């Protein structure tokens, strides 16, 4: 890789059920068709991994790696790697910000997907910080479960008091716990 290669950061974000992972996979597929060296990373907390991996194209699953932390991503990158895709960014926490900056500075194209806000509609790092320094940001919306309009938030339906920033696999999206809501319907019930 030439030291003059310029990196590029793309952020795909939005609430649960907005199709972030599908968009990430679409871009990965296109990079593979373009014969780029692609690596896809998922956090081990993403319990949908096995199911998703089976559903997605085999060429993508060959390039998918499960890691425990953002730093582990750096260990798996080689000088040949051109495109790095990272799904469910919020599971990696703020440590992902410096890791992504390093990769972009190495000239990689980095595609990061994740929740932009928590279930109580607050900014959910690391996505807000990555959006600020990205070359391209796509903020997707879901469909409001209540009225069918564009949903920019997701809401927790159960009443148990859990920390919105506490990272569990539940943050990845379960339809019996969370619903997509528009700004108006977010404040109902
Ligand atoms: Zn609504």
Boltz pocket constraint, residues with backbone or C-beta under 6 A from the ligand:
constraints:
  - pocket:
      binder: B
      contacts: [[A, 144], [A, 145], [A, 146], [A, 147], [A, 148], [A, 149], [A, 181], [A, 182], [A, 183], [A, 184], [A, 185], [A, 186]]
      max_distance: 6.0
